[in-house]
Amino acid sequence: MAAPTPHRTDDWWRDAVIYQVYPRSFADGDGDGTGDLAGVRARLPYLAQLGVDAVWFTPWYLSPLVDGGYDVADYRTIDPAFGTLAEAEKLISEARELGIRTIVDIVPNHVSDQHPWFRAALAAGPGSPERELFHFRPGRGKDGELPPNDWPSQFAGSTWTRVPDGEWYLHLFTPEQPDLNWAHPAVRQEHEDVLRFWFERGVAGVRIDSAALLTKDPALPDYVEGVDPCPYIDQDDIHDIYRSWRAVADEYGGVFVGEVWLPDAERFARYLRPDELHTAFNFNFLACPWDAERLRRCIDDTLAEHAPVGAPATWVLCNHDVTRTVTRYGREDTAFDFARKRFGTPTDLDLGTRRARAAALLTLALPGSVYLYQGEELGLPEADIPLDRIEDPMHFRSGGTDPGRDGCRVPLPWQSDAPHHGFGTGAEPWLPQPADWARCAVDRQNDDPDSMLTLYRRALHLRRTEPGFGDGPMTWLDAADGVLAFRRTDGLLCVVNLSDSPTALPPHERLLLASGPLHPDGTLPQDTAVWLRA
């Protein structure tokens, strides 16, 4: 196991490598087929050896798991499937002893329909104070039989559900996820209390789900595509909420990362002003195709967006919602779009793996912080889930056309010759693992100098020990068409060949790391990246 990393300065988040754990699928400690906190605690040495600075946990709270835990029933209780609050506190403490900080997930736009507030609202009836915590409205039409407006759902289908007394309630996601009314002071106070609850238990930061959706136009007008402002995305008063949150975080030295999907660069940057969020996910880079010109433009745009507010960029290739990188980069269309996900899309996994290895070095060399989704360091492909095992509501609400997100959430393979590939010792995992995943197992990759796991370990070690990485300036270098080449500080160079032919490397003193072997003449092959010291 690697030696514990010394705790870094207060701005550790500006260049951190943060590992995303989807607890249900990371490691099963009690053998019931579901990943849990005991499993994570047992695998902390693995994360320390990998070399990450922090771990972000997707929701581990009490939840019916209608939407993978993003339907929260109680923020102060760990779901029994994952463990207990005492175990979470131990995990936070044990991780910190290894130099790994903890980031938890907060879902402020909505709660579960099993949350005490919503159950009380249903029981209280129209006009009650309990219903003011949500968006209850009478319907339109002669007998109120039509929804109050026509807002589109984030998951397809209707955004309104009618209750027996005739009123409708708003849910931008599933009916089991009623939207909160952020104009109500009790909603604001509760979430600030939840932040304090977790900061007091030692977490270093909070990831904010659907961060631009919280506040709505109080008139709830119909949605008109292409007309700004959208009545339920990026309302101006949302920034008052995050200023209040920032004051709470500053009490504890905590940090925020927001899930902010916005096409307008100026409005995106508003969330990153010095008195609001510290960082936000860079979804444009995640969705960008494997194309040199478009990647360069995306990188330039990202850095330009962040520069006016002095915030560091974040870089990510995949997460728990997105088709895994190895599969996506092996397809004809290497971009990502929820609307285009379909069953049976062909992929070349060998090609996708070469590109994913190169993309890892590209991403880790860019200025700012990096998010690494569990299993990416193993080169896991997207898994095909049998129709009768799919759980994701995106699949069902699409009428069965969208395969959903379960394919990137399959439990990890730890041991090639063990039952369930070492994920757990008892019941079958909650999602089936592909039979050929033994080849991707941690034990098989541990001692393989050419494995994806070895590449990531070497890259993260160099990123920590060599000067020039992390937050700071970068300069593009002249390069052939289809080649990305840039300089960081201290003579650090990164070159990525996305062209159809080999390319010569710039003058340099030594090769730090390559995503694949160079040609005998020293040229860089197609879909290969290198780090150099000039």
Buried (B, 14 or more C-beta within 10 A) or exposed (E): EBEEBEEBEEEBBBBBBBBBBBBBBBBBBBBBBBBBBBBBBBBBEBBBBBBBBBBBBBBBBBBBBBBBBBBBBBBEBBBEBBBBBEBBBBBBEBBBEBBBBBBBBBBBBBBBBBBEBBBBBBEBEEEBEBBBBBBBBEBBEEEBEBBBBBBEBBBBBBBBBBBEEEBBBBBBBBBBBBBBBBEBEEBBEBBBEBBBBBBEBBBBBBBBBBBBBBBBBEEBEEBEEEEEEBBBBBBEEBBEBBEBBBEBBEEBEBBBBBBBBBEEBEBBBBBBBEEBBBBBBBBBBBBBBBBBEBBBEBBEBBBEBBEEBEBBBBBBBBBBBBBBBBBBBBBEEBBBEBEEBEEEBEBBBEBBBBBBBBBBBBBBBBBBBBBBBBBBBBBBBBBBBEEEEBBBBBBBBBEEEBBBBBBBBBBBBBBBEBEBBBBBEEBEBBBBBBEEBBEBBBBBBEEEEEBBBBBBBBBBBBBBEBEBBBBBEBEEBEBEEBBBBBBBBEEBBBBBBBBEEBBEBBEBEEEBBBBBEBEEEEBBBBBBBBBBBE
